[in-house]
Amino acid sequence: MTGDDVADTLAAMGPRLRAAREHRGSTLTGVSCATGISPSTLSRIETSRRKPTLEVVLRLAKEYGVSLDELAGIAPADEPRASALQRFGDDKAVLPLTRYVGGLHAHKHVLPAVREPPARPRQVSHDGWEWLCVLYGRLWLALGDQDLVLSAGDVAEFDTRNPHGVANAGSGGPVEYLIMFGPQGERLRPRTQPVPGPRAR
């Protein structure tokens, strides 16, 4: 690896660290308390205004549950493994479908069934762009002041700087959905127009 390669890797590590933190739903203050790294230092690293030391990278990799290869962008493109399944406090399960932490990446989310209508989802906001597709069930998407109920096959995309949150809309079963997320605002780019099917004779 040349000096330029090292510089490029370190420059790209900031956005990957921010993506890893946001994926876990952690704040800079929370990570600071867990690692002993000040919020201002974390912010400067994430915005590439400061190069992280090896000690800092090791602490953050452990905190976020990612490998050094993933943070460096050199993780092998293996198929996702069942052991990669992550569970959160609300019983939501998340399966990463891509190995790289930075850039456009995909996850499958599963929300468990609920017995009673849920409260309005807690909203968060952060840099990025999100594309969401419901596979099964009914998903409540609270997007700013809007409340949308999406069913299987419905798609939504939005700037994640807008407050947003999701919950099971009370379908009587679980909800499964896919998310494509670009931490730097990367979007999906349709390259074809919808092609009509053959005409009936």
N, C-alpha and C positions, 0 to 999 in steps of 0.2 A: 504494500500500500504506500503510495507516494505521499509527500507532504500535502499536496492539493487534495488527495483523497481523504486524508485525515481531517483537513479543514472542512471539507464538504460534509463529512459524516457528523462532525461536531455541530455544524450549522443546522443540520436536519434533525438533530437530536432534541432540540428545544420543542418544536411542534409535536414530536412524538411523545415527549414527556407530558405535555399539556393534554394531548389526546388520551393518554393512559389515565391521567388524573380525572379528566372529565368523564371517561367511560365508567370509572368507579364511583362517580358522583361525589368526589371529594373536593373540598375547598382548599385554597392555599393555606388558610389558617389551620385547618385540620391536618394537612400533611406536615406543616411546620411543627405542630405539637407532637406528631408521631415520629418525626425524623430528627428534630432539633435544628433543621435548616430554616433560616428566617424566611417569612413570606416575601420580603423584597428580593432576596437572593433567588428564590424559586421563580418569581415573576420575571426577573432579568434573564434567567436561564431559559424559561419557556419562550420568551420573545427574542432569543438569540442575541441578547445584548451582553451575555456573559457565558463563557465556555465552562461547562461543568467539569469538576475534577473527578477522578476515578472513584474516590470515596463517596462523593455525592451521588454519582450514577449508581453505585452499588446499593446505597441506602434507598434510593428511589425505586430501583428495580425490585428490591425486596418488598417495599411498601405497596407497589402496584401489582405485584405478582407476575411480572414479565421478565423475559430473559434479556441479557445484554445484547444478544444477536438481534432480537426484535427492536430494541432501542436504536441499534446501529443500522437497522434496515437490511440486515444480511441473513435473516432467518430463512431456513429452507422452506420452500413452498409445499410443505406436506399437506395431506388431507387433514382436516380438523379431526381431533380425537375426542372420544366421549369424555376423557378426563379433563378436557378444556371447558366442560360445562361449569358455569358459575351460578351460584345462588345468592340472592340478596334477602334482606330482612323482611321484605313483603312477600316472600316465597316466589318471587319472579325468578325464572331460570333464563340464562342467556348463554347461547352457544356461539362463539366466534366462528365465522365462516372464512375469514381471512387471517393470515398470520402476522401481517405487518401492522405496527401500531400507528405509523404516520400515513398520511394520504388517505384516499378513499378506501373505506373498509366496510364490511358487512357483518351483521349479527342476526341470529334468529332469537326472538323473545317469546316466552310462554308465560302468560299470567294465569294463575289458578282460578278455578271456579269460585264464585262468591254466593253466599246465601242471601244476602240482603243488598239492595241498591247501594252502591258506594258513595262516599262523599266526593265532592269535586276534586279531581286529581291535583296534587301539589305540583306547582309549576316551577320550572327552572329556566335559565337562559344562559347562553354561552356562544362563543364564536362557532361558526360552521353552517353547513347546509345539510338537511336531512330529507331522505326519501323513504316513505313508509308504505308497506303493502300488507294488508290483512290476508292471512291464509285461511283462518278458521275462527268462527265466533264473531262477537260484536265488541268493538273497541271504542271506548270513549276517549276522544282526543280533545283536550282543552287547549286551545291555541289562542292566546291573548284573551279577548272577550268572547271568542266563539266557542261553542260547544258542538262538536261533531260526533256522530255515531257512525263508525265505519264497519261495513260487513265484508265477508270474504270477497276478494277481488277488488275492493276499493283501495285507491292509492292517494296519498297526500304527500306533498313536498313543501318545505318551508325553511325560511331563514331561522336558525336556532337562536339568534339573538332575540327573537320574539319569545315571550314566556310560553312554555308548553309543558304538558304533562299528559299521561295516559292512565287508564284504568279499565278493568273489565266492566263492560256496560251492563252486566247482569244477564248474560245470555243463558244461564243455567249450566254452562260448561266452561272449559278453559278458552283462552284466546291465544292464537298463535299469529305472529306477524314478523315480517322481515324489515330490517332497517339497513339502508345504505347511508353512511355518514361521511362527509368531507370536512375534516376539522379546519381546513383553510378556506372553506366555502366552495370546494370542488362540487360540481353538479354532474348529474347524468346528462349525456348529450345524445338525444335521439338522432340517428343518422338516416332513418328512412321514414317516409310518410306511411300512415296506415294503408295497407293494400286490401282492397275489397275482395271478397271471395268470389268464386265462379258464379255467374248468373244462372238462375234456374231456367230450365228449358220447358 
